[in-house]
Amino acid sequence: MQEKGTISIHTENIFPIIKKFLYSDTEIFLRELVSNSVDATQKIKRLASLGQYNGELGDLRVEVAFDEAAKTITISDNGLGMTADEIKKYINQIAFSGATEFMEKFKEAKDANEIIGRFGLGFYSAFMVADKVEIETLSYQEGAQPAHWTCDGSTEFEISEGSLAERGTEITLHINKDSEEFLSKSRLQEILDKYCRFLPVPIKFGTTTESVEDGVDEEGKPKYNSIEVDNIINETNPIWTKAPSELKDEDYLDFYKQLYPFSEDPLFWIHLNVDYPFNLTGVLYFPKLKKDFEVQRNKIKLFSRQVFITDEVKDIVPEFLMLLHGVIDSPDIPLNVSRSFLQADSNVKKINSYITKKVADKLAELFKNDREGYEQKWGDIGLFVKYGMVSEDKFYDKAKDFVLLTNTDKKNFTLDEYKTKVEPLQTDKDGQLTYIYTNDPSKQDAFIQSANRKGYDVLLMDSPIDTHFVTHIENKLEKTSLKRVDADVADKLIKKEDAPEHVLTEEQATKVKAIFDKAINKPAYKVELESLSPDELPVTVTMDEFMRRMKDMAAMGGGMGFYGSMPDNYKVVINGNHKLVSRILQDDNEEVQAQLAKQAFDLALLSQGLLTGAELTEFVNRSVNLI
Ligand SMILES: Nc1ncnc2c1ncn2[C@@H]1O[C@H](COP(=O)(O)OP(=O)(O)OP(=O)(O)O)[C@@H](O)[C@H]1O
């Protein structure tokens, strides 16, 4: 048998195209060829189980080997093999619907994955690294003859009688000059580790030395012998392929350590397992958060039937869960198409909502079954939960029952619990609830103490996501508004009917305002006189809640650019009922009045860290003089 022929592509020559466009990730040739071999071994197993093959199955395995001197890499398997006719059918007639379509599409393709998977060119990726490829194969079919195929990367091929005596396929790549890096043990091992570590059939790559017990020496101590054993690079049954009921916590933790050797134990994990309406398995872990969580992105590995595809899981995993670690395996994710296509894919959308739901369910379960443990983990998971609530309404609906609000006493409350707690004292005269929060408890300490004195509770909202979270829950919660503790003096944070009476006459009030206006003398600070309780501070500086929040958002790039460019405006509240104010009024020396007013104002600035530079120096000097 000797035959020459032409590979059926109706366009000139496909190989230069493959080589040219796929240059950047040539290493995937190995993934493609090894997966073909794995498929071939799985097919023979299936045929045997269906009774269509009655021969010996043998030890099903795939072997990768290389020969540095001969410049070859060989991938062999004892799968179902091919007859010469099958080679012609499966290898020669590149199975894509039309060469024209291919030619149209390759122009837009950005990487090898896009072309190779889309057009069933897995085998041909060999030509990215080889000048010449040979196939030796023997089909499982009764009476099949071994076949040999060779092709030098042009559209010409040659089929002749082969030499294999055992069922299976052996593919030899004659590595080209530019790809000699692949003729190295460490490089091949690296690629195998990356893509083939969890393939379902043992993959052998060379041998390794193992020491085994071999009897005892004269003193009765065990003797050891070194022996060469096959180096199997993969684990054929990774945990995500098993049923959760078969697994213990240690198994999940061991697997985590295997994937991320230097990480701390995860907080908890979720075993994903669904086969309708799409097929998906996997294990997702909640890591212990580090401060620099940016570094932790892209820690989820995406597999398709245990073949590693990528760790770019954007779109498949909701944005707010990108910090999760672990693996997802789904044959239903279109792995080889462009991003925009992926976003629009209905399976991807379903998978995305499935993951969101599973994560929400897991959190709900943890919260319900072990509230104490959940609260301990809140520092790590709070950010995910809040981010999820802000970014996805469906998640909000579930998370509203297990999100925790933490107050300045470090006590945690659910939204409902908190409402019940603060309702009696923090409802204003119109029936509107006010939640008071701080984003910087040390800087806003004076305000927090004032609020506490009135019996108000203060929430801690000091993480970066809280700026958005505050606005979001305010929109969601009924008849509730949130105010930062320094948005106003404590007496005014929540409008009640019974405001303390003014002790000053109108004439005195005008006079006090004029004294402070003159002493402060800054257009950005608007002086107002209020009748607060006498034990509140004489002067308080506040910034309006709305304006401040818009500015915070502008600073975080939240699209409030207009507010970002507005000057800071503060309100200076003078407590007309404080005895210092009476003292200022009683003094008949204008100089002293001004000094006292300025001093009280500076103290207010100081308590909020607003007094700096020359003004701070002036304050210190003035204080020394006053003493
Ligand atoms: N080691 C092998 N043993 C038996 N048949 C093989 C082997 N390698 C390839 N084939 C046959 O050649 C066909 C073409 O392989 P190729 O990798 O080009 O495409 P594919 O595997 O069908 O698709 P893709 O690689 O894109 O998933 C396979 O479908 C299979 O029938």
The ligand as a Gaussian input file, in Angstrom:
#p B3LYP/6-31G(d) Opt

LIG

0 1
 N       -4.372000       9.616000      18.828000
 C       -5.443000       9.412000      18.053000
 N       -6.042000       8.197000      18.018000
 C       -7.112000       7.977000      17.242000
 N       -7.690000       8.918000      16.469000
 C       -7.145000      10.134000      16.458000
 C       -6.002000      10.453000      17.233000
 N       -5.690000      11.740000      17.006000
 C       -6.610000      12.224000      16.141000
 N       -7.488000      11.278000      15.803000
 C       -8.622000      11.395000      14.899000
 O       -8.462000      12.541000      14.121000
 C       -9.554000      13.434000      14.285000
 C       -9.129000      14.836000      14.099000
 O       -8.389000      15.278000      15.212000
 P       -8.284000      16.794000      15.540000
 O       -7.522000      16.963000      16.777000
 O       -7.771000      17.518000      14.357000
 O       -9.771000      17.255000      15.735000
 P      -10.767000      16.854000      16.902000
 O      -10.055000      16.170000      17.998000
 O      -11.930000      16.189000      16.282000
 O      -11.208000      18.299000      17.368000
 P      -10.460000      19.226000      18.418000
 O       -9.052000      18.827000      18.544000
 O      -10.604000      20.590000      17.892000
 O      -11.200000      19.027000      19.682000
 C      -10.116000      13.077000      15.647000
 O      -11.462000      13.419000      15.745000
 C       -9.899000      11.568000      15.696000
 O      -10.926000      10.894000      15.012000

